[in-house]
Amino acid sequence: MVELLINQTQERPRLKAVEDNKLLHYINQAHRAVEVVFVDETVIRNPIEVLLGEQHSKYERVVAGLYLVSRLMPSLVKSNIRKDFDYSQDKMPFNPNVYVLKEKIGSGGANDVFLLSAQENGLPSYALKVCHASREAQNTEKIVQMAREQRAEYQRIAFAYKAIDDLIPREHYFIAHGPRAGEPVSVMLQVFIGEDMKDVFKDISKDEFVDLLRNNGFLNRQLAGFITATESNPALIENDLDLLGKNNLVVAGDKGEERLILLDPHFISVGCRSPETRSEIVRRFNYLKEISESSQR
């Protein structure tokens, strides 16, 4: 069993792409596309539009094309493909009597996220994040380097917002056999917040957010602190703090006890950066400032 805790604090540059091994990269992307269609059984809306749309990435077009093909396949064929590519915790370092690997609950530019469900009362469930790029590494040393780089990135952001209570959840990094055919990968664990959360940009209207802030002093102080800390550290926006991914910045908790949580305290992957990406991050940050100012009136 490959299992290695990442305890060494080592400041490194941003996560680098695995060496120019395009073949491994394409195989990884193809594998992920099969998982999305046959294992996750994701419904692709308007697949023909995605397939033909130039604004979509190659990966998105591959997924859309595969989805169209899957709709023509017999159920038995699809079932066999699912068995071949399904996730498993057989080689993972978790006792199945205590923690059970459930479905994929999210996917972003850097990680796929799985639910690791606690089977005993009193134990927290976890979100288990598996780094895409670590599947393309050819030895454990490179995977360790990736984990250290991600951890250093996390520590940098956590330090920037250290004065804001409960904003940044703890992340625990290690190397282990993953859920895909027992491949050694970089893995991160984060306590699972639950399903009772709302993306601040997509799930909450402006008026609703303002009302929440006016009725919840703690949440109001959190947002004000987030804005102040971000403005005092321009490098956060300059390095593309990830405010774009679904449920990266959320409001969670029972009514009257809501809190702001930055669930993915990382930067946008280098390969996904662009002037348009930066512009959207700035727009969203300015929206948060506007919301905060409105709550004070």
FENURVEN-V208085 format. One record per residue. N is the residue number from 1. SS is DSSP state (h for helix, s for strand, l for the rest). PSI is psi in degrees with one decimal (none if undefined). OMEGA is omega in whole degrees, -180 to 180 (999 if undefined). Layout:
# FENURVEN-V208085
{{N:SS:PSI:OMEGA} {N:SS:PSI:OMEGA}}
This chain:
# FENURVEN-V208085
{{1:l:128.2:177} {2:l:116.2:178} {3:s:119.5:-175} {4:s:118.9:178} {5:s:142.6:179} {6:l:92.8:-177} {7:l:-17.9:-175} {8:l:126.1:176} {9:l:117.6:-177} {10:l:112.1:-178} {11:l:121.2:-180} {12:l:169.2:175} {13:l:175.2:176} {14:l:159.6:179} {15:l:124.6:-179} {16:l:156.2:174} {17:l:146.3:174} {18:l:142.7:-176} {19:l:160.4:-175} {20:l:69.3:176} {21:l:84.0:-174} {22:h:-32.9:-178} {23:h:-48.9:179} {24:h:-39.2:-179} {25:h:-46.2:-179} {26:h:-36.4:177} {27:h:-43.3:179} {28:h:-45.0:-179} {29:h:-39.9:178} {30:h:-40.9:179} {31:h:-44.7:180} {32:h:-39.0:179} {33:h:-41.9:178} {34:h:-41.7:179} {35:h:-44.9:-178} {36:h:-43.0:-175} {37:h:-47.4:-171} {38:h:-30.7:-179} {39:h:-52.4:179} {40:l:-19.8:-179} {41:l:45.2:179} {42:l:133.6:176} {43:l:121.4:179} {44:l:114.0:179} {45:l:137.8:-180} {46:l:55.9:-177} {47:h:-35.4:180} {48:h:-40.0:178} {49:h:-41.4:178} {50:h:-42.6:-178} {51:h:-35.8:-176} {52:h:-10.5:-175} {53:l:123.3:-179} {54:l:-21.2:-178} {55:l:-10.2:-180} {56:l:149.6:-179} {57:l:165.3:177} {58:h:-41.7:-180} {59:h:-45.2:179} {60:h:-37.0:180} {61:h:-36.4:177} {62:h:-44.5:179} {63:h:-44.4:-180} {64:h:-42.3:179} {65:h:-41.8:180} {66:h:-36.3:178} {67:h:-42.4:178} {68:h:-42.6:179} {69:h:-40.8:-177} {70:h:-29.7:-178} {71:l:-16.0:179} {72:l:-5.5:-176} {73:l:147.2:172} {74:l:151.3:-178} {75:h:-36.9:-179} {76:h:-40.7:179} {77:h:-44.9:179} {78:h:-37.7:179} {79:h:-39.8:179} {80:h:-38.7:178} {81:h:-42.5:179} {82:h:-42.5:179} {83:h:-38.3:-178} {84:h:-29.5:-174} {85:h:4.9:-176} {86:l:157.7:179} {87:l:152.4:-180} {88:l:145.8:176} {89:l:15.0:-176} {90:l:-40.5:-178} {91:l:3.1:-179} {92:l:151.3:-175} {93:l:47.3:180} {94:l:128.4:177} {95:l:117.0:-177} {96:l:-14.5:175} {97:l:-15.7:-178} {98:l:-43.0:180} {99:s:132.6:-180} {100:s:130.4:176} {101:s:122.7:180} {102:s:-155.2:-175} {103:s:165.6:172} {104:s:129.0:-176} {105:s:-1.4:179} {106:s:161.5:178} {107:s:135.0:180} {108:l:-167.7:-177} {109:l:-24.8:-177} {110:l:-30.1:-172} {111:s:152.2:163} {112:s:143.5:-175} {113:s:127.2:180} {114:s:154.1:175} {115:s:125.5:174} {116:s:101.1:-169} {117:s:127.5:178} {118:s:138.3:-179} {119:l:-1.3:179} {120:l:140.1:178} {121:l:139.9:178} {122:l:-11.1:178} {123:l:140.5:178} {124:l:148.2:168} {125:l:162.7:-177} {126:s:150.4:166} {127:s:123.6:-178} {128:s:116.1:-177} {129:s:128.1:-179} {130:s:122.5:-178} {131:s:124.3:179} {132:l:-52.0:-171} {133:h:-28.0:-177} {134:h:-18.1:177} {135:h:-17.7:-178} {136:h:-8.2:179} {137:l:148.8:-175} {138:l:-2.8:176} {139:l:162.8:-175} {140:h:-33.5:-179} {141:h:-41.4:-180} {142:h:-35.7:178} {143:h:-41.5:178} {144:h:-41.9:180} {145:h:-42.4:178} {146:h:-44.2:-180} {147:h:-40.5:179} {148:h:-38.4:180} {149:h:-42.5:178} {150:h:-40.0:-180} {151:h:-40.6:178} {152:h:-38.1:177} {153:h:-45.4:178} {154:h:-45.6:-178} {155:h:-36.0:179} {156:h:-44.6:-179} {157:h:-41.6:179} {158:h:-38.7:179} {159:h:-39.6:-179} {160:h:-30.1:-177} {161:l:23.0:-174} {162:l:-24.0:-178} {163:l:-6.5:-176} {164:l:110.7:-176} {165:l:135.1:171} {166:l:9.8:-179} {167:l:-43.2:-175} {168:s:113.2:177} {169:l:153.0:179} {170:l:144.5:177} {171:l:139.1:-180} {172:s:121.9:-175} {173:s:141.5:173} {174:s:168.1:177} {175:s:132.3:-179} {176:s:166.6:170} {177:s:132.9:-175} {178:l:-171.9:-176} {179:l:-4.3:-179} {180:l:99.8:176} {181:l:25.8:177} {182:l:25.3:-180} {183:l:137.3:173} {184:s:128.2:-177} {185:s:165.9:172} {186:s:125.6:-175} {187:s:144.9:176} {188:s:138.6:177} {189:s:137.4:178} {190:s:135.0:-180} {191:s:132.5:-177} {192:l:121.8:-177} {193:l:-31.5:-177} {194:l:-178.8:-177} {195:l:-10.9:-177} {196:l:69.9:178} {197:s:156.9:-178} {198:s:132.4:174} {199:s:126.1:-174} {200:l:-20.3:-179} {201:l:-21.6:-172} {202:l:-25.9:-172} {203:l:-6.9:-178} {204:l:127.1:177} {205:l:163.1:-180} {206:h:-46.4:-178} {207:h:-39.8:179} {208:h:-41.0:-180} {209:h:-42.4:179} {210:h:-42.6:179} {211:h:-41.3:178} {212:h:-44.3:-178} {213:h:-39.3:-179} {214:h:-27.2:-177} {215:h:2.3:-178} {216:l:97.2:-176} {217:h:-37.4:-179} {218:h:-47.0:179} {219:h:-40.4:180} {220:h:-44.3:180} {221:h:-37.0:178} {222:h:-49.9:-178} {223:h:-43.0:179} {224:h:-40.6:179} {225:h:-38.3:178} {226:h:-43.7:-180} {227:h:-45.9:-180} {228:h:-45.5:-179} {229:h:-38.0:-180} {230:h:-41.7:-180} {231:h:-29.2:-179} {232:l:-7.2:180} {233:l:79.8:-176} {234:l:-23.2:-179} {235:h:-24.2:-180} {236:h:-47.8:178} {237:h:-37.6:-180} {238:h:-30.3:178} {239:l:12.3:176} {240:l:62.8:172} {241:s:129.2:-171} {242:l:94.5:174} {243:l:10.6:-172} {244:l:-34.0:-176} {245:l:149.3:178} {246:l:128.4:178} {247:l:27.2:173} {248:l:-38.3:176} {249:s:115.4:-172} {250:s:162.4:167} {251:s:125.7:-177} {252:s:156.6:177} {253:l:165.0:179} {254:l:160.8:-179} {255:l:129.5:-179} {256:l:-12.9:-180} {257:l:22.5:-178} {258:l:149.3:176} {259:s:156.1:180} {260:s:132.7:-179} {261:s:129.1:173} {262:s:91.6:-172} {263:l:-25.5:-179} {264:l:77.6:-177} {265:l:72.5:-179} {266:l:174.9:177} {267:s:159.6:174} {268:l:139.5:178} {269:l:142.1:-176} {270:h:-41.7:-177} {271:h:-15.0:-178} {272:h:4.6:-178} {273:l:148.7:178} {274:l:165.4:176} {275:h:-34.6:180} {276:h:-39.2:178} {277:h:-47.9:179} {278:h:-42.2:-179} {279:h:-40.5:-180} {280:h:-37.0:177} {281:h:-44.7:179} {282:h:-42.2:180} {283:h:-43.9:-179} {284:h:-38.2:178} {285:h:-41.5:178} {286:h:-33.1:176} {287:h:-41.9:178} {288:h:-39.1:177} {289:h:-42.3:180} {290:h:-41.8:178} {291:h:-45.9:-178} {292:h:-43.4:-180} {293:h:-39.3:-179} {294:h:-33.6:-178} {295:h:-17.7:-179} {296:l:-10.1:-176} {297:l:none:999}}
